[in-house]
Amino acid sequence: MKNENNLIGAGLLTAITASLCCITPVLALIAGTSGIASTFSWIEPFRPYLIGLTILVLGFAWYQKLNPQKEIDCECETDEKPKFIQSKTFLGIVTVFAIVMLAFPYYSGIFYPNTDKQIIVVDRLDIKTTEFKISGMTCASCEEHVNHEVNKLNGIVNSKASYENGNAIVEFDKTKTNETEIEKAINSTGYKVTDKKENEWKSN
């Protein structure tokens, strides 16, 4: 039973560790400390291995639970019920929790408040589009965090961050904000702007 509990604990730990890089931006938002969002981004390259390890460990725990080793018969009476922590119910709860943790990047956006604003454009010539190259983003949660911070600024028409492309394409009213303010907002998340290109995407 001790080995089984160790397996369950290991599966839980690897699931949480695999999701730290994606959970941290949401925790940063809740705590109001935006700068810690990128703290665990270094874990991202190891995420596939941690996911595989979680599946392997919990799979083996289920195998042991569903195919218990036969014990040698003895005269002893063993009417004692197994503890909850040793039950299939507990293992099921841990497995569901692990799945929820591993899938976190795919639904993390629900934790971010809607920052879309109605922008009244007086003159389309005042609208600029700039691409900001960003280092440190590793998942959809990182994208949401960057968009959230940028959209706090006045004059933002649209912000579209992409961890896959390592950038954010921001459309904004240059009479109300500028690239420097947008760069500061992005850097405040803990992710860093490494380069920017102006006026390469025409707004529709």
C-alpha positions as CSV (number, residue, x, y, z in Angstrom):
1,M,0.0,0.0,0.0
2,K,2.9,2.3,0.8
3,N,4.2,1.9,-2.8
4,E,0.8,2.7,-4.2
5,N,0.5,5.9,-2.1
6,N,4.0,6.9,-3.3
7,L,2.8,6.4,-6.9
8,I,-0.3,8.5,-6.4
9,G,1.8,11.2,-4.8
10,A,4.3,11.1,-7.6
11,G,1.6,11.3,-10.2
12,L,0.0,14.3,-8.5
13,L,3.4,16.1,-8.2
14,T,4.4,15.6,-11.8
15,A,0.9,16.8,-13.0
16,I,1.2,20.0,-11.0
17,T,4.8,20.6,-12.0
18,A,3.9,20.1,-15.7
19,S,1.3,22.8,-15.4
20,L,3.2,25.4,-13.3
21,C,4.4,27.4,-16.3
22,C,0.7,27.8,-17.3
23,I,-0.8,28.3,-13.9
24,T,1.6,31.0,-12.7
25,P,0.3,33.7,-15.1
26,V,-3.3,33.2,-13.7
27,L,-1.9,33.2,-10.1
28,A,-0.1,36.4,-10.9
29,L,-3.3,38.0,-12.2
30,I,-5.2,36.9,-9.0
31,A,-2.4,38.1,-6.7
32,G,-2.0,41.4,-8.6
33,T,1.7,40.7,-9.1
34,S,2.0,40.6,-12.9
35,G,5.8,40.4,-13.0
36,I,5.9,36.8,-11.7
37,A,3.9,35.4,-14.6
38,S,7.0,34.1,-16.4
39,T,8.7,32.6,-13.3
40,F,8.2,29.0,-14.3
41,S,8.4,29.4,-18.1
42,W,11.7,27.4,-18.0
43,I,9.6,24.3,-17.2
44,E,7.9,24.3,-20.6
45,P,10.6,22.2,-22.5
46,F,10.1,19.5,-19.9
47,R,6.3,19.6,-20.0
48,P,5.9,16.7,-22.6
49,Y,8.1,14.5,-20.4
50,L,6.3,15.4,-17.2
51,I,2.9,14.7,-18.9
52,G,4.2,11.3,-20.0
53,L,5.5,10.5,-16.6
54,T,2.2,11.5,-15.0
55,I,0.3,9.2,-17.3
56,L,2.8,6.4,-16.7
57,V,2.7,6.7,-12.9
58,L,-1.0,7.0,-12.6
59,G,-1.6,4.2,-15.1
60,F,0.6,1.9,-13.1
61,A,-1.2,2.9,-9.9
62,W,-4.5,2.0,-11.5
63,Y,-3.0,-1.3,-12.7
64,Q,-2.0,-2.2,-9.2
65,K,-5.4,-1.1,-7.8
66,L,-7.4,-3.2,-10.3
67,N,-5.0,-6.2,-10.3
68,P,-4.0,-6.5,-6.6
69,Q,-1.4,-9.1,-5.7
70,K,-2.8,-12.2,-4.1
71,E,-1.8,-12.5,-0.5
72,I,-0.9,-15.7,1.2
73,D,-3.9,-17.1,3.1
74,C,-3.6,-17.1,6.8
75,E,-5.7,-17.6,9.9
76,C,-5.8,-13.9,10.7
77,E,-9.0,-11.9,10.5
78,T,-8.7,-8.9,8.2
79,D,-12.0,-7.2,8.4
80,E,-10.4,-3.7,8.6
81,K,-11.6,-1.5,5.7
82,P,-8.9,0.2,3.6
83,K,-8.3,3.8,4.4
84,F,-9.8,6.4,2.1
85,I,-6.4,7.4,0.8
86,Q,-5.9,3.8,-0.3
87,S,-9.3,3.5,-2.1
88,K,-10.2,3.6,-5.8
89,T,-12.3,6.7,-5.1
90,F,-9.2,8.6,-3.9
91,L,-7.2,7.4,-6.9
92,G,-10.0,8.5,-9.1
93,I,-10.1,12.0,-7.6
94,V,-6.3,12.3,-8.0
95,T,-6.6,11.1,-11.6
96,V,-9.3,13.7,-12.4
97,F,-7.3,16.4,-10.7
98,A,-4.2,15.5,-12.7
99,I,-6.2,15.7,-16.0
100,V,-7.6,19.1,-15.0
101,M,-4.1,20.3,-14.3
102,L,-2.6,19.0,-17.5
103,A,-5.4,20.5,-19.6
104,F,-5.1,23.9,-17.9
105,P,-3.5,25.7,-20.8
106,Y,-6.6,25.0,-23.0
107,Y,-9.1,26.7,-20.6
108,S,-6.9,29.2,-18.8
109,G,-8.6,32.1,-20.7
110,I,-11.7,31.8,-18.6
111,F,-9.8,33.2,-15.6
112,Y,-9.0,36.5,-17.3
113,P,-11.6,39.3,-17.2
114,N,-12.9,40.6,-20.5
115,T,-10.8,43.7,-21.4
116,D,-12.4,44.3,-24.8
117,K,-13.3,48.0,-25.2
118,Q,-15.5,49.9,-27.6
119,I,-12.9,52.1,-29.4
120,I,-14.3,55.1,-31.3
121,V,-11.9,55.8,-34.1
122,V,-12.0,59.4,-35.2
123,D,-9.3,59.1,-37.9
124,R,-8.1,55.8,-39.4
125,L,-4.8,57.5,-40.1
126,D,-4.2,57.6,-36.3
127,I,-4.3,53.8,-36.1
128,K,-1.0,52.0,-36.1
129,T,-0.2,48.2,-36.1
130,T,3.1,47.1,-34.5
131,E,4.5,43.6,-34.0
132,F,6.3,43.1,-30.7
133,K,8.7,40.1,-30.5
134,I,8.4,38.6,-27.0
135,S,10.6,36.0,-25.2
136,G,9.4,33.7,-22.5
137,M,5.8,32.9,-23.5
138,T,5.1,29.1,-23.5
139,C,1.4,28.5,-23.6
140,A,-2.1,30.0,-24.2
141,S,-2.1,31.3,-20.6
142,C,0.9,33.4,-21.3
143,E,-0.9,34.9,-24.4
144,E,-3.9,35.8,-22.3
145,H,-1.7,37.5,-19.7
146,V,0.0,39.6,-22.3
147,N,-3.3,40.6,-24.0
148,H,-4.8,41.4,-20.6
149,E,-2.0,43.8,-19.6
150,V,-1.9,45.5,-23.1
151,N,-5.7,46.0,-23.2
152,K,-5.5,47.9,-19.9
153,L,-4.0,50.8,-21.9
154,N,-6.2,53.5,-23.5
155,G,-6.3,53.5,-27.2
156,I,-5.7,49.7,-27.8
157,V,-7.9,48.6,-30.7
158,N,-6.7,45.0,-30.7
159,S,-4.0,42.8,-29.2
160,K,-3.2,39.4,-30.4
161,A,-0.3,37.6,-28.6
162,S,1.0,34.2,-29.9
163,Y,3.4,32.0,-27.9
164,E,4.0,29.9,-31.0
165,N,5.2,32.9,-33.0
166,G,6.8,34.6,-29.9
167,N,5.1,37.9,-30.6
168,A,2.1,40.2,-30.1
169,I,0.5,42.2,-32.9
170,V,-1.0,45.3,-31.4
171,E,-3.3,47.7,-33.2
172,F,-3.6,51.0,-31.4
173,D,-4.6,54.7,-31.6
174,K,-1.2,56.6,-31.7
175,T,-2.9,59.7,-30.3
176,K,-3.8,57.8,-27.1
177,T,-0.8,55.5,-26.5
178,N,2.5,54.5,-28.1
179,E,5.0,51.6,-28.6
180,T,6.9,52.6,-25.4
181,E,3.8,52.3,-23.2
182,I,2.8,49.0,-24.9
183,E,6.3,47.6,-24.4
184,K,6.2,48.6,-20.7
185,A,2.9,46.8,-20.3
186,I,4.3,43.6,-21.9
187,N,7.5,43.7,-19.9
188,S,5.5,44.2,-16.7
189,T,4.2,40.6,-17.1
190,G,7.8,39.2,-16.8
191,Y,8.0,38.3,-20.5
192,K,10.3,40.6,-22.4
193,V,10.0,42.5,-25.7
194,T,13.1,41.8,-27.7
195,D,12.2,43.7,-30.9
196,K,9.4,45.5,-32.6
197,K,8.4,46.2,-36.2
198,E,6.0,49.0,-37.1
199,N,3.4,49.4,-39.9
200,E,3.9,46.0,-41.5
201,W,0.2,44.9,-40.9
202,K,-2.4,47.2,-42.4
203,S,-5.6,47.5,-40.4
204,N,-8.8,46.7,-42.3
